[in-house]
Amino acid sequence: MKLPNTITTTTTAEEELTIRKQPPSPPQQPRVQSMLQWWRRWTVLVAAIWIQAFTGTNFDFSAYSSDMKSSMGVSQSRLNYMAVASDLGKALGWSSGFAIAYFPVSGVLFVAVTMGLVGYGVQWLSIADVIDLPYSLVLVCCSLAGLSICWFNTVCFILCVRHFKSNHSLALSLVVSFNGISAALFTLGHEVISGKSSASSDIYLLLNSLIPLIVSILALWPVLTNPNSSESDTSRTHDESRIFVVFNVLALITCFYLLLPSLDTHLASSPRWHFLGAIFLLLFPLCVPFLDYILRALEPCFHHYRSGYAVVNIEEPKIHKNHHEIDADEGCDQVRLGEEHSLGMLVCSIEFWLYYVAYFCGGTIGLVYSNNLGQIAQSLEQSSSNAKSLVTLFSAFSFIGRLLSSTPDFTRKKLAYLTRTGWFTISLLPTPLAFFILAYSPQTYQTGLLKVATALIGLSSGFVFAAAVSITSDLFGRNSVGVNQNIVITNIPIGSLFYGYIAGSIYDTNASVGTVSDSVVCVGSNCYFVTFLFWGCFSVLGFVCSLFLFIRTRPVYHRLKQSQM
């Protein structure tokens, strides 16, 4: 008869124990803190976007190069040496990788600001006739300015890798893409200050020196944010990929918005409102994490479908090898995906040299072309405003190419046969096509084909610049990307010197002394005809090297994919 009482007592005790174990309903404050924590994490990505958008200062060189050439009274070859000096500064970019290992990110950021402020500021004082600088000192300032760009880039790379471990490839592709719109933004800023009809271009150098300082101060608070590991990377992956899709859509909108100066629109005729609209588009991503957090909170009330995009976490690849694979990997030239590579391993790797030459004959040629764009337009008797519109066109399509570099992350399931190096190979196809179009374009359609070729080269080189960071991370180690990527881009000063020397020598051979200044001026299609042929042949070589790189690395990518299943 006592059994029921005992059972009842025991049951009641268990219920009380269960009730005690149940956590109380969370108050509102932790939910708000969680939302703010989620938002602040994304402000780091937005800050990196701002830094990249306003520190691609090497892309507007062609906008003021003609004025600098006439102001200093130098030949085309000596002007190209100034571009080479800027790129030569990037040869020391590996120093930023070592600096980031011993100093805080904010310290490295403001060292970059100081170098850019001095490098571009002194050049502005020279072109504005405030001070008279010898040519050798101008070269030093160009190198210092070029080095600052590498330090800015390293800061952004590290922020993406530390704060978005699962989706660092998406973060890198997105952030690096905004580096391509710098020239368009500075062109808008120049028009706001000087007016659309102004022929003076010394304002570009002033903006190059001051704007990165202002943006770095604004980005300082997010940069100081420590990586938060309160949520697992697995739980973040789907939510992050959804926000990355929104960010990429906003980036495309920003790109087409910046193309409006090329169209006959009312907004394009008002540089001030156009510039304010661009700033709004750069600020709007701060609202996206809030909106996403609200949607996630309301998900239980709606039938939410999952995105078809799949992002693979390659943070810790676990590749099961048999004995034959282990023996093959011990060879010096076998690429081991995701494994950290030292300098000795890089130099010993065949894949590294294929990658190096492909970059040298692909993206670097595009950069040299953009540096010569002002003189190319001048030789074809284009006006100063047309030359600036070409700079904007190159910048916008470079931005699109950089955005497209994230394609492998979104199409990994549907296009499994195309690895990241495969997309890299495809991206190099437009470059030789564009140079051969420029070389053999008829006089009647020369202006239109110049725009088409500029867009193609910008698209191709933009993809290469952005995809290179992720490829370096994939093939040679994520943790070493700050050093290894700066080793890879040492090809830029070499290519700038080599391709620039070819272009400058051919230009000066066909040039005559100008009537306004002592600088030499070449007019006619023969100024760059042979140069375009040379560049086109070298870009074909780059495509062939990238094809071999794709063939050699494809099994490794597929082996990594199988290990993730």
Buried (B, 14 or more C-beta within 10 A) or exposed (E): EEEEEEEEEEEEEEEEEEEEEEEEEEEEEEEEEBBEBBBBBBBBBBBBBBBBBBBBBBBBBBBBBBBBBBBBEBBBBBBBBBBBBBBBBBBBBBBBBEBBEEEEBBEBBBBBBBBBBBBBBBBBBBBBEEEEBEEEEBBBBBBBBBBBBBBBBBBBBBBBBBBBBBBBBBBBBBBBBBBBBBBBBBBBBBBBBBEBEEEBBBBBBBBBBBBBBEBBEEBEEBBEBEEEEEEEBEEBBEBBBBBBBBBBEBBBEBBEBBBBBBEEEEEBEBBEEBBEBBEEBBEEBBEBBBEBBEEBEEEEEEEEEEEEBBBBBBEEBEBEEEEEBEEEBEEEEBBBBBBEBEEEBBEBBBBBBBBBBBBBBBBBBBBBBBBBBBBBBBBBEBEBBBBBBBBBBBBBBBBBBBBBBBBBBBBBEEEEEBBBBBBBBBBBBBBBBBBBBBBEBEEEEBBEBBBBBBBBBBBBBBBBBBBBBBBBBBBBBBEBBBBBBBBBBBBBBBBBBBBBBBBBBBBBEBBEEBEEBEBBBBEEBEBBBBBBBBBBEBBBBBBBBBBBBBEBBBEBBEBBBEBEE
